């Protein structure tokens, strides 16, 4: 029997004089049920973190409420909107630009264990707490969950890549220009993907970590590759960048141990021109893989987008380090990186 434990706390990585320090954020009021595979956003004008969706202890999607955590007051509140809201789901692609929080695709599981997959695209308006479904076209991505992508604040393209459903695993990549008029907005397949034998491209996969690290660059790491015997391992330790401008994939150096369901986020650059991405957590499945340094509680993988290079870096803890987990989510704030939720690996 597999036991689940879902962590409902939030932690923050504070970059201080080139040091990375874990600090637990304690809640003063309000609550949110434990979950994994949620969507997370940060709204700078409110200095607040938003949480939508996620998978529950019962292995089903939770409610479709939007939850807000004020980083100053440490209070959780529910942003209730009973009209035109997306269905409850988990394992979405998500991102934030301006006053909007975007989510696309995802999955729900009913009481019989049957999955429902989505191909819709929504955005949440922070000032009014209202949802809007984005117009679509016949070229939209097939229904899937565990895709990667998002949107960068310097670009208007929402990117979606890879993922899976019960019938297929995907390696194609799509883009959606949110700045186009509603009548002309449409998905465009910008890379058709690859087969399970071509070593020049990332094979179809799910439960990988992914992030737009610049307006043109998508970063992918790990996951469970399709085929397992032909498409690649599960978990995997390969890492790739996709350049929208050149429409090319490039494989990166190996650094972290193979993992499924890790999470990544950009460190805030502040007033500097230094940009870094951190990768933390995930299930390395020690029965089939060897542990790497970043499996230690005081280690984290750091990616340099300028050099296209991964390195392992030491971290510190203000009190204690977070427990090892998978399915957590991370987001960049002006203070550091906030991590929320996940499934505790000590009880898997």
N, C-alpha and C positions, 0 to 999 in steps of 0.2 A: 504494500500500500504506500502510495506517495503522499507525503504530508506537505502542505503548503503553509507558509507563514509570510504574510505580506506586511512590509514595513511602512508605516504611515508617517514616519518622521521626515523632516527635511534637513539637509546639511548644506553647508556652504564652503567652498574652497576659496580662501582669501589669498590672493597673490600679494605678498608683502616683501619688498626688497628682494625680489627674485625667489622668494620662498613660497611654497604652497602649503597652506595650513587648513586642516579640517576643523570645522566648528559646528556643533549641533545647534539647530534653531528650535528652541522650545516654544510650544504653543501656549498662549495665555488664555485664549477663549476660542470657542467654536471647535469643530472637528470635521474630519473627512475620513471615510472608511479606508482601510488598507487596500492597496491595489498595485498592479503592475501593468506595464505596456500602455500607460496613459499618454496624453498629449500635454505638453507644458509650454507656457509662454511667459514672457516678462514684459510688463508695461512700465516704461521708465517714468512717465509723468506721474503715475500713482505710486511708484516704487513697490509694485506688487507682482506676485507670481500667480498665474492662472493655471488651473488643472481641469482637463476635460476627459471623460471616459476612463477606460482602463478595465482590466480583468480582475474579478473578485476572487475570494477564497473558494467560491463554488464553481470556479472555472467558467464564469459567464461574464458578459459585459455588464458594467454597473449602470447607474442611471445616466441620463443625458443632461444633468445639471452642470453648470459652470461654477467652479469653486475658486475663490480668490483668497490669497494669503498676503496680508499686509506685512511687509518686511520691517516696518517701523513699530507697529503696534503688536505684531505677532498674533493677529486675530484672523481666523478663518470665517468667511461669509459665503453664502450661496447666492449666485446671481440668477434668480429665477426668471424664466421666460417661457410661457406656456404656448407660444405661437411659433410655427415654422422653425422647428429646431431639428437638427440631425438626429438620427436614431442612435441609441446607445451603442458603443463599439469600443474596440481596443486595437492596438497595433496599426495606428494611422500614420500617414505622413503629415507633418505639420510645420508651421513656421509663422513668424511675426514680421509685419512690415507696417510702419506707421501706427494707425489706430486699429489695425485689424489683426486677428488671429485666424490663420487659415488651417483647415484640416481636409484631408482627402483620403478616400478608400477606407479600409479597415474591416473588422470582422466582429461578429457576435456568435454565441453558441447557445442553443436552446436547451431545455431541460433534458432532452433525449440525447444530447451530445452532437447534434447536427449544426454545422457552421453555416452562417449567412455572411456572404462577402459583399462589399459595397464598391461602387465605382463613382460615387457622387463627390462633389467638391463644395465646401461651405466656407464662409468667413463670419467671424464674430466681431462686432463693433464694440470696442471697449467703452466709449462714452455712453452709449445707449443700451448696452447689454442685449443687442438684437442680433439674430442670426440672419444670414442671407445665403440662399443657395446660388452658386455661380452657374451661369449658363454653360452648356456643353455642346458637343457635336458627336458625330459618328466615329470620330477618330480617338475618342477618349480611351484611357487605359482600361484593359479588362479588369473585372472585379478581382480584388486581391487584398491581402493584408501583408504586414511586415515589409512593405516597400521603404525606400529611403529617399531623402531629398529635402525639400523645403524651399525657403526663399531667403535671399540675402538683402539687407537693407539698401544696398547700392544698386539693386536691379529690380526689374518688374516681372521677372520670370519665376514662376513656381515650378520646381523640377520634381519629377517622380521617377524612380528607377528600381528595377528588380521587384522582389516580392513573390507571393505564391497564393494559390487557392487549392482546393482539394484535387483538382484535375491537372494543374499546370504549375510550373516554376518559371519565372520570367527573368530575362536579362536585358529587356529593352528599356529605353529612357524617353520620357515625355517632358514637354514644356508647355506652360500656360501663361500668357501675358495678361496679368491682372489690370494693366493700365489701358487696355483696349476698351472701346465702348462695349456695353453689355451685348449689343446686337452682333458684334463681330468677335467676341471672345471665343477661343477654341483651343482645344488640346492639339498639340503637334508632336508626332513621334520624331524625335531628333536623332535617335540611334536605335537601329533595329535589333540590337543584341547579337548573340553569338550561339553556336552550338556547344555541346559539352566536351568538345575535343580541342578547340582552338585555344592555345596558351596565350594569345595576344590580348585577350579580353576577359573581364570577370564573368565567370559562369553564372547561370541562374542560381538564385539563393534566397533565403529568407532568414529572419532573426539576426541580421547583420546590424552594425552601427553605421550611420550615414549622416552627413552634414554638408551644407553649402558653406565652404570656408572662405569663399570670395564670390564676387558676382558671376564668375565664369567657372568656378572649380567646385565639383562635388567630390567629397572624400568618402570612401567606403572601407569598412574593415570587417573581416571575419564572417560569421554566419554559418548557416547550414546549406551546403551546396546540393543541387539536385543530382540524382543518380547515385551519389555516394561512391559507387564503384567506378563510374565513368565521368561524372560531372565534377567530382572533387569530394573532399572530406567533410564530415560534420562532427565536431566544429572545425572551422578553418582559421588559418592565421594570415591569409593573404590580404593585402591592402592595395587600393587603387584610387587614382584620381581621374575624373572625367572633366575635360576642358570643353566647355560649350563653344568657345570661339573657334577651336580647331576641329571639334567633333572627334576627339581622340581620347582613348583610355591609356593610362600609363601605370604600370605596376611599381609599387614602392618596396623599400627594404623591409625585411621581416624583423619584427621587434617583440611584439607581445605574443604570448602563448595563444593557441587556438581557442576561440570563444564563440558562444552564441549569446545573443541578447545583452551585449555590453551597451554603454552609452558614451557619447562624446559631446563636447561643447567647446566653444572658443573662450579663451581667457580674455577678460576685458583689457584692451590695450591702453586705456587711459589717455594720457597726453603723448604717448610714444608711438613710434611707427612699428613697434614689435608686435607681431601677430603669432599666437600659438593656439593649438587645439589640444585638449586633454581627453584621453580615453581611459575609462575606468570601469571595473566590474565585469560581469558576464560569467557564464558557466563554462569553465575550461574542461569539464568532464575528465577528471584526473584518472579515470579508469582507462582512458585511451590516449591521453596526451601527457607530455611532460610539462611541469610548471615552469614558468618564466619568472623573472624578477618582479614583474608587475602583479604577480599573484600574492606577493607579500603585502601586508596591510599598510606599510609605509612607502609603497612604490606606486607610480602612476606612469602611463605612457604619454609622451608629449610629442606633438607633430609640429614641425616648422614648415609652413606653406611656401616660404620663399626658397628653401632648400629641398623641399619634397622629401623630408627625412624624419623618421621616428627615432626617439631616444627614451630611455627610462630615467625618471627623475625621482629623487627622494621627496617625501612629504612629511609634514609634522601634524600633530593633533593638539588642539587647545586643551581638550580633556581626553577623549578616546577616539579611536578610528571607527568609522562605520563598519558594520558587519559585511562580509562578502555577500553579494547578491547578483541577481540577474533581473532584467525587465524593468529596471529603474529608468528614470528620465532625468536629463540635465539641461540647464538653460543658463545663458550668460546674463549677468546683471552688472550694474555699475560697480558693485562691491567685489564680485567674484563669480563663481559658478555655483548655482543652487542645484542640489540633487534631491530627488523625491522618490519615495516608494520603492517597489521591487519585491522580489521573492528571496527570502533568506536562504542561502545555500547550505547553512548548517542543518536545515531540516528537510533538504531535498533528498 
